[in-house]
Amino acid sequence: MKNARGFLKPCFLVAGIAMLIAAVVGGITAGGTGAWAAPAGVALAALGFAGSAMAVAFAETFDLRLTLPMALITYSIKLALVLTVLTIVKTAVPDALLPFAYGVIGGAVAWLATQVAWAYKAKIPYIELDQSS
């Protein structure tokens, strides 16, 4: 998994670019509120994906069989966290809800597209060879 975490750097780079684009588009379409809410949504998505990757990698240090349960647990936590944050945004700043939600969607699409492109180009072995032989 150590080699497979190489996608974090390009994903964060693309997420940063997506935040800039979201700030401009949010500012144009929703004014000052959109200029901060849309990039905040992108940041939430990026941090959620990075947190999942790190949690799965941490679980792998104990036992490879723990990676699927950890992935499912972090997925559930991410969904609950996003719904909680969306509810807070809706309550505190109702005008920011739509740009924030679009930012979360845009951030998720940017992150996943970058991760797919990285995985397509990466040379990751399908099996782990025992190095002790």
Summary of the structure (lengths in Angstrom):
residues: 133
radius of gyration: 17.3
end to end distance: 20.9
largest distance: 63.0
contacts: 402
relative contact order: 0.19
helix: 88%
strand: 0%
